[in-house]
């Protein structure tokens, strides 16, 4: 594991693999770089130089003790791009990371080649976050690890995929492989709740790809349709019957769509 530099010299954990066009991965709330999974990264590494880093306060990076906004996390992302030696990159952000990707392209358009937004929302009065997400955050806040894992597993996957032999243990192992402090998760949740790019997404000039599972229990699919209304010429790709972590359920299609966007 190496460190990359965010805003203010903040150290952030990251991993890098593959060769090709630069691709920055922005993970979601209560997550870390291991949640991307080798299935997806292996399908991408022949075409992309991939950097997957952990948001502030996660893993072995510097602590995050003060509240932050999605915009602050976007500034971290811009700093990471510079720190790894890139001038710009394709961006794939999921859930909270998709919110960060929106702020990144709005605040630092010069460093973004394209954006792919997965299982996320634009916020605002028409945004919809389900009761399932609230239950997951409440479970994490109890600091009962097993309760939090059970609740997040149920929130993140379709019932169909959740029955796949061995997937529950794989999820548990990956989720626990990197330290995610509860106070940081609660600050992420507050940042996500305050997120609102609805009045600004019309300014986005780079290609935009919207990916969403139709059975997403945490951030319902209507948020993807709302994003497509707000982003000029956005391409929408729905994963029929897939849950919040749609790329676990269909890593090959996810990789194919990201590769296709980068070569259009």
C-alpha positions in Angstrom: 0.0 0.0 0.0 1.2 3.5 -0.9 0.0 7.0 0.0 -1.1 9.7 -2.3 -1.6 13.4 -1.4 -5.0 15.1 -1.0 -5.7 18.7 -0.2 -3.5 20.3 2.5 -0.9 17.6 2.2 -3.4 15.0 3.6 -2.2 11.4 3.2 -4.6 9.0 1.5 -4.3 5.3 0.9 -4.4 4.2 -2.7 -3.6 1.4 -5.1 -2.6 1.6 -8.7 -2.7 -1.1 -11.4 -3.0 -1.5 -15.2 -1.7 0.5 -18.2 -3.4 2.9 -20.6 -5.7 5.9 -20.2 -5.9 7.3 -16.7 -8.9 6.2 -14.7 -9.7 7.5 -11.2 -12.1 5.4 -9.1 -14.2 7.1 -6.4 -15.8 4.7 -3.9 -19.0 5.2 -1.9 -19.9 5.8 1.7 -18.5 3.5 4.4 -16.4 1.8 1.7 -12.7 1.7 0.5 -10.6 0.6 -2.4 -11.1 -3.2 -1.8 -14.8 -2.9 -2.5 -14.2 -2.5 -6.2 -13.2 -6.1 -6.4 -10.7 -7.9 -8.5 -13.3 -9.0 -11.0 -13.9 -5.4 -12.2 -10.3 -4.2 -11.9 -9.0 -7.2 -13.9 -11.4 -6.4 -16.7 -10.2 -2.8 -16.8 -6.4 -3.0 -16.3 -5.5 -3.8 -19.9 -7.1 -0.5 -21.0 -6.6 1.8 -18.1 -4.0 3.1 -15.6 -6.2 2.7 -12.6 -5.9 4.6 -9.3 -8.3 3.7 -6.6 -7.8 5.7 -3.4 -9.6 5.9 -0.1 -11.5 9.0 0.9 -10.1 11.1 3.8 -10.1 9.3 7.2 -10.3 5.8 5.7 -7.7 3.1 6.1 -4.1 4.0 7.0 -4.4 7.6 5.7 -4.5 10.7 7.9 -7.4 11.0 10.3 -10.4 13.1 9.5 -11.7 14.8 12.6 -13.5 17.8 11.2 -16.8 17.8 9.2 -16.3 18.0 5.4 -18.5 18.5 2.3 -18.7 16.6 -1.0 -16.9 19.6 -2.5 -14.0 19.1 0.0 -13.8 15.5 -1.2 -13.8 16.7 -4.8 -10.9 18.9 -4.1 -9.1 15.8 -2.6 -9.8 14.0 -5.9 -8.3 16.9 -7.9 -5.2 16.8 -5.7 -4.9 13.0 -6.1 -4.9 13.4 -9.9 -2.0 15.9 -9.6 -0.2 13.8 -7.0 0.0 10.7 -9.2 1.4 12.7 -12.1 -1.7 13.0 -14.3 -3.0 16.2 -15.9 -6.5 14.8 -16.3 -8.4 11.5 -16.1 -11.6 9.6 -16.8 -13.6 9.4 -13.6 -15.8 6.6 -12.3 -17.6 7.4 -9.1 -20.2 5.3 -7.3 -22.8 6.4 -4.7 -21.0 9.0 -2.6 -18.1 8.8 -5.1 -20.6 9.7 -7.8 -21.5 12.9 -5.9 -17.8 13.6 -5.6 -17.4 13.1 -9.4 -20.1 15.6 -10.0 -18.5 18.3 -7.9 -15.1 17.4 -9.3 -16.2 18.1 -12.9 -17.9 21.3 -11.8 -15.1 22.6 -9.7 -12.1 21.3 -11.7 -13.4 20.7 -15.3 -9.8 20.9 -16.7 -8.8 17.6 -15.0 -11.8 15.5 -16.1 -11.9 13.7 -19.5 -15.2 12.0 -18.9 -17.5 11.0 -16.0 -19.2 7.8 -15.2 -21.8 8.1 -12.4 -22.9 4.9 -10.7 -25.8 4.4 -8.3 -25.8 8.0 -7.2 -27.9 11.1 -7.1 -27.8 14.9 -7.8 -29.5 15.7 -4.5 -32.0 18.6 -4.2 -35.7 18.4 -3.5 -36.4 15.8 -6.1 -33.6 13.4 -5.0 -34.7 10.2 -3.4 -32.7 8.4 -0.7 -34.6 5.3 0.6 -35.3 4.2 4.1 -32.9 1.4 3.5 -30.0 3.8 3.4 -31.1 5.3 6.7 -31.3 1.9 8.3 -27.8 1.0 7.1 -26.4 4.2 8.6 -28.2 3.6 11.8 -26.8 0.1 11.9 -23.3 1.3 11.4 -23.7 3.9 14.1 -24.4 1.2 16.7 -20.8 0.1 16.2 -22.0 -3.5 16.2 -19.9 -4.9 13.4 -22.0 -7.9 12.6 -25.3 -5.9 12.6 -23.7 -3.3 10.3 -22.4 -6.0 7.9 -25.8 -7.8 7.8 -27.7 -4.6 7.1 -25.2 -3.2 4.5 -25.2 -6.6 2.7 -29.0 -6.5 2.4 -28.9 -2.9 1.3 -26.2 -3.3 -1.3 -27.3 -6.4 -3.3 -30.3 -7.7 -5.1 -32.0 -10.7 -3.5 -31.1 -12.7 -6.6 -27.4 -12.0 -6.3 -27.4 -12.2 -2.5 -28.2 -15.9 -2.9 -25.0 -16.6 -4.9 -22.9 -19.2 -2.9 -20.0 -17.6 -1.1 -20.9 -14.0 -1.9 -21.8 -13.1 1.7 -18.4 -14.2 3.0 -16.6 -12.5 0.1 -18.4 -9.2 1.0 -17.6 -9.6 4.7 -13.9 -10.2 4.0 -13.6 -7.3 1.7 -15.6 -4.9 3.9 -13.4 -5.7 6.9 -10.1 -5.6 5.1 -9.7 -1.8 5.6 -10.5 0.3 8.7 -13.5 2.6 8.2 -14.1 4.7 11.4 -17.8 5.2 12.3 -17.4 8.9 12.9 -16.0 9.3 9.3 -19.0 7.4 7.9 -21.4 9.7 9.8 -19.6 12.7 8.3 -19.9 11.2 4.9 -23.6 10.7 5.4 -24.0 14.3 6.4 -22.1 15.4 3.4 -24.2 13.2 1.1 -27.4 14.6 2.6 -26.3 18.1 1.9 -25.2 17.4 -1.7 -27.1 19.3 -4.4 -25.8 19.8 -8.0 -29.2 20.1 -9.7 -28.8 23.8 -10.7 -25.2 23.3 -12.1 -25.0 20.0 -14.0 -26.1 21.7 -17.2 -22.6 23.3 -17.2 -20.9 19.9 -17.7 -19.2 19.7 -21.1 -17.5 16.3 -20.9 -19.1 12.9 -21.9 -21.3 11.5 -19.1 -22.3 7.9 -18.5 -25.0 7.0 -15.9 -25.0 3.5 -14.5 -27.6 2.2 -12.1 -29.2 -1.1 -11.0 -33.0 -1.2 -11.3 -33.2 -3.0 -8.0 -31.1 -0.5 -6.0 -32.6 -0.5 -2.6 -30.5 2.4 -1.2 -30.5 5.0 -4.0 -33.5 4.2 -6.1 -33.2 4.2 -9.9 -35.3 7.3 -10.4 -32.2 9.2 -9.4 -30.4 8.0 -12.5 -33.3 9.2 -14.6 -33.2 12.6 -12.9 -29.4 12.8 -13.6 -30.0 12.1 -17.2 -32.4 15.1 -17.4 -29.8 17.4 -15.8 -26.7 16.3 -17.7 -26.4 17.3 -21.4 -26.3 14.3 -23.7 -25.8 11.8 -20.9 -25.9 8.1 -21.8 -28.0 6.0 -19.4 -27.3 2.3 -18.9 -29.5 0.3 -16.5 -28.6 -3.0 -15.0 -31.8 -5.0 -14.9 -32.5 -6.5 -11.5 -29.1 -5.5 -10.1 -28.7 -3.9 -6.6 -26.7 -0.9 -5.4 -23.3 -2.6 -6.1 -24.2 -3.4 -9.7 -20.6 -3.8 -10.7 -20.3 -6.8 -8.4 -23.3 -8.4 -10.1 -22.1 -7.6 -13.7 -18.4 -6.6 -13.7 -17.9 -7.5 -17.4 -20.7 -5.2 -18.6 -19.5 -2.4 -16.3 -16.0 -2.7 -17.6 -17.2 -2.8 -21.2 -19.2 0.4 -20.8 -16.3 2.3 -19.2 -14.0 1.2 -21.9 -16.5 2.2 -24.6 -16.9 5.6 -23.1 -13.2 6.2 -23.0 -12.7 5.3 -26.7 -15.8 7.2 -28.1 
